[in-house]
């Protein structure tokens, strides 16, 4: 009588197997169901591989509360582990492994997609899903090769190398679609670089905000300016509108001094000014280098050289009193 097969997926092989599944679901012309599982399995791969690097440094850091780590519980997998955000923070603080801010933004977006799919459902263009997947995969493959592989040996190393070749070969086909489309729209994006930011749907540098309209030339998603501002702040600044307001902090969007729209975010990377963050309005598309608060009421104003340090309303009020 033959033995029943066992399910045996140690962390590294488990994470890489998820990546193989992602590429299988993305290959060819994937339908909605394939894209759904590409998102779910990519989130799983990201979590497993980041934690595999934590384990290589100190297995106790994978526990939700590291001070309560127990080896027996770890060996049998019977414990509550930390989330991806905590894993990234511990990699930096304890293991000296830095996840670039842009990659962290893509991972944050992926986690949001996964949660919506798992609990509420998700409606996004297929092109946006594939684009985001490519961006996260690019980071993961570099992370695995540079940060995880040097700490592996034996079967783990052999399994990793076998899977890496398969994933890279498949990824090149998916990347070709993204590269081709970006090349077609790049001239238009270059001509509007002062109004172009990273799209909060697909992650490409193709979202254009100009004269009250906000949309992405790559994935085609249209946005209400206020929603685009909130989504950008949630992904790139690390906080959602809800959590910031709930905790008594300032909301992530403000009144624009140029158009009075409520869609300005104070720290945005704009295509034309990638060397530094600018204040950016997702309604009119203006980028501000010297935003400051009105000395009287605290409203944001454009505080460029020679500009008054009070807003127009406060200035007019002061003049009326004199």
TAQUIMO-V78839 format. One record per residue. RES is the residue in one small letter. PHI is phi in radians with two decimals (NA if undefined). Layout:
# TAQUIMO-V78839
res	phi
RES	PHI
RES	PHI
This chain:
# TAQUIMO-V78839
res	phi
x	NA
x	-1.25
x	-1.30
x	-1.21
x	-1.13
x	-1.83
x	-1.50
x	-2.34
x	-2.28
x	-1.10
x	-0.88
x	-1.14
x	-1.10
x	-1.09
x	-1.08
x	-1.18
x	-1.12
x	-1.06
x	-1.13
x	-1.02
x	-1.10
x	-0.99
x	-1.16
x	-1.10
x	-1.34
x	-1.61
x	-1.12
x	1.28
x	-2.05
x	-1.14
x	-1.55
x	-0.99
x	-1.15
x	-1.10
x	-1.16
x	-1.02
x	-1.30
x	-1.09
x	-1.14
x	-1.08
x	-1.33
x	-1.20
x	-1.08
x	-1.11
x	-1.08
x	-1.05
x	-1.12
x	-1.14
x	-1.28
x	-1.10
x	-1.28
x	-1.07
x	-1.22
x	-1.09
x	-1.06
x	-1.08
x	-1.57
x	-2.89
x	-0.99
x	-1.14
x	-1.27
x	-1.44
x	-1.28
x	-1.00
x	-2.00
x	-1.02
x	-1.22
x	-1.80
x	-1.07
x	-2.36
x	-1.10
x	-1.11
x	-1.14
x	-1.12
x	-1.11
x	-1.69
x	1.27
x	-1.71
x	-2.66
x	-1.57
x	-1.58
x	-1.25
x	-1.48
x	-1.11
x	-1.06
x	-1.16
x	-1.05
x	-1.12
x	-1.12
x	-1.25
x	-1.04
x	-1.25
x	-1.27
x	-1.81
x	-1.71
x	1.24
x	-1.81
x	-1.70
x	-1.63
x	-0.96
x	-1.04
x	-1.16
x	-1.13
x	-1.09
x	-1.09
x	-1.12
x	-1.17
x	-1.06
x	-1.11
x	-1.04
x	-1.08
x	-1.14
x	-1.04
x	-1.07
x	-1.12
x	-1.13
x	-1.11
x	-1.21
x	-2.02
x	-2.26
x	1.75
x	-2.49
x	-2.22
x	-2.58
x	-1.07
x	-0.99
x	-1.11
x	-1.16
x	-1.13
x	-1.14
x	-1.10
x	-1.08
x	-1.06
x	-1.07
x	-1.13
x	-1.23
x	-1.07
x	-0.98
x	-1.13
x	-1.06
x	-1.15
x	-1.14
x	-1.07
x	-1.09
x	-1.23
x	-1.58
x	-1.89
x	-1.75
x	-0.97
x	-1.06
x	-1.79
x	-1.89
x	-2.72
x	1.04
x	-1.10
x	-1.07
x	-1.17
x	-1.10
x	-1.12
x	-1.06
x	-1.10
x	-1.09
x	-1.23
x	-1.04
x	-1.08
x	-1.15
x	-1.16
x	-1.08
x	-1.11
x	-1.23
x	-1.10
x	-1.05
x	-1.25
x	-1.24
x	-1.09
x	-1.06
x	-1.13
x	-1.13
x	-1.06
x	-1.11
x	-1.20
x	-1.08
x	-1.11
x	-1.19
x	-1.69
x	-1.04
x	-1.00
x	-1.17
x	-1.12
x	-1.10
x	-1.26
x	-2.10
x	-0.98
x	-1.20
x	-2.05
x	-1.88
x	-2.32
x	-1.30
x	-1.16
x	-1.48
x	-1.74
x	-1.78
x	1.47
x	-1.46
x	-1.39
x	-2.56
x	-1.46
x	-1.97
x	-2.02
x	-2.82
x	0.93
x	1.51
x	-2.07
x	-2.29
x	-2.74
x	-1.83
x	-1.36
x	-1.49
x	-1.72
x	1.44
x	-1.30
x	-1.55
x	-2.31
x	-1.25
x	-0.92
x	-1.13
x	-1.17
x	-1.05
x	-1.10
x	-1.14
x	-1.13
x	-1.10
x	-1.09
x	-1.11
x	-1.39
x	-1.68
x	-1.79
x	1.46
x	-2.45
x	-1.61
x	-0.94
x	-1.10
x	-1.17
x	-1.18
x	-1.24
x	-1.04
x	-1.52
x	1.44
x	-1.52
x	-1.34
x	-1.17
x	-1.40
x	-2.26
x	-2.34
x	-1.35
x	-1.35
x	-1.23
x	-1.61
x	-2.17
x	1.18
x	-1.26
x	-1.64
x	-2.46
x	-1.72
x	-1.99
x	-1.33
x	-2.30
x	-2.31
x	-1.58
x	-1.84
x	-0.96
x	-1.35
x	-2.33
x	-1.19
x	-1.31
x	-2.74
x	-1.27
x	-2.25
x	-1.24
x	-2.44
x	-1.75
x	-1.39
x	-1.71
x	-1.76
x	1.44
x	-1.39
x	-1.97
x	-2.07
x	-1.59
x	-2.22
x	-1.13
x	-2.57
x	-1.58
x	-1.01
x	-1.13
x	-1.69
x	-2.04
x	1.53
x	-1.11
x	-1.22
x	-2.36
x	-1.44
x	-1.71
x	-1.16
x	-0.99
x	1.46
x	-1.38
x	-1.18
x	-1.65
x	-2.26
x	-1.32
x	-1.06
x	-1.10
x	-1.18
x	-1.13
x	-1.13
x	-1.13
x	-1.14
x	-1.15
x	-1.17
x	-1.39
x	-1.49
